[in-house]
Amino acid sequence: MLNIDYVSEIVPNKEVFDNLILPHGRTEIIKALVQSHLQSSLDDESENKTYESYSADAIQGKGQGLLILLHGAPGVGKTSTAECVAEVCTAHAPGSGKQRN
C-alpha cells in the first residue's frame, strides 16, 4: 500500500550545474546546448509555427531531439553531466508547472 503522506513535489535544483566540475568552458557549452534546445522547443510550441518540425527519434515526442554524446574515461563526469542536463530539462518540461527561461 502506498502512503501518499510521504509523497511531495519534486523541487528542481536551479544551480545544478554549479557543482559540476569539467574542463574550462565545457560546462558553459553544455548549458548553452540545453538552453538552445529548450528555447527551440518553446518556439515550436508557439502559435506562429509555419513549418513542420522534424524529429529523428524513433518514438514520437521522446527526448524532443536533444542528443549529446558524452565520452571519456571513468570518473571524468559523463554521468554527472547527464544528470545535470536531465535536471534542467525536467524542470522545464511541459506539465511541470515551471516556466521555461
N, C-alpha and C positions, 0 to 999 in steps of 0.2 A: 504494500500500500504506500502511495506517495503522500507525504505530508507537505502540503503546499505552504505551510507556515515558514518553512526554511528556504523557499524559493524567493529570490529577489532579482530586481532588474540588473542587467549587466551594464556597468558604467565603463565606457571606453576610456583608455588611458591616452589622453591627447599628447602627452610628452613621451610616447613610447620610443621614438627614435633618439631621444636624448641619452639613453643608456646603451645605445648600440655603438660598439667600437669597431670601426672599419678603417682602412687606409684613407688618408686625407682625400676629401672630395667625393668619395663613394656614397656616403650617406646622403649627401645633397642630390646626387644623381638619382638614387632610388626614390627619394622623396619627390623629386620633380617628375619622374615617370608616373608615380602613383597619382599625384595631383593632376597631371595632364590627363590621365585616364579617367579620373573622377569628373573632371571638367567636361571631357568629351562625352561622358555618359549623361551628364546634365544637359548638354547641348542636344543630344539625341532625343531627350525626353521633351524638348520644347515644342510648342505648337507650330513654330516656323520651320519645322523639318521639311526640306524639299527633296530629300534623297532617301534611298533605302539603305540602311546600314548593313554592312557585311560582317558576318561572324564566322571565324574559322573553327569554332567549337563544334564538335560533333553533336553535342546535346545543347539544343537551343536555350540561350539565357544563362548557361553555366559559365561563370567566370567573366562574362562580358568582354572577352577578348584580351585580357591582360595576361601576357606571358612574359616571365622573366626567368632566364636561365642562370642559376647560381652554380658556381663550380669552385673547387679548391680542396685542399687537404682537410682532414678532420680538424675541427676546432677553429676554423677561420671566420665563422659567423653566418654560414648559409642558413641554418635553421633559425637562428635569432632574427636574421633579416626577413625570412619568410613570415615569421610570427609578427614582426612589426608591420609588414605590409597587410597581413590578414587583419590585424587590429584596426588599422586605419580604414581599410575597405569595409569592414564590418560596421564600424562606427558611422559610416556614410551610406550604408546600404538602404535601398528603398524599404520602407516599413519599420526602420529602426527608430523612427521618431526624431532623428537627429538631422540637423540642417547641414548640407554639404557646403564647405567653404574652400 
